[in-house]
């Protein structure tokens, strides 16, 4: 059973999937030529959209597993990094190629790497927390 804080987080995350779905319509416009985008932008937009969807679902699963198995406070808190990665990584993909005909990613690519670090930290914390909860 989710506590109130995690229940609210889960509700907000589920609502964010509406935004991801809307992003899918943007991606369709890009691939059909309705929104001008060079090859780099198209690749980064696809990657950003895919990462958003997968990481949101993974983040919810990690949160639920932690709650159902009484994972301790620090491990549970660190595991929320997966949901933060679901914001930062797609943001890095999208924002790093904004503008007209960029030839390489801009400084916003740092969001991608920050998100990757949070993803690894969150997954490691969730895994360690689940193992610790299972052995206590």
Buried (B, 14 or more C-beta within 10 A) or exposed (E): EBEEEBEEBBEEBEEBBEEBEEBEEBBEEBEEEEBEBEEBBBEBBBBBBBBBBEBBBBBBEBBEBBBEBEBBEEBBBBBBBBBBBBBBBBBBBBBBBEEEEBEEBEEBBBBBEBBBEBBEBBBBBBBBBBEEBEEE
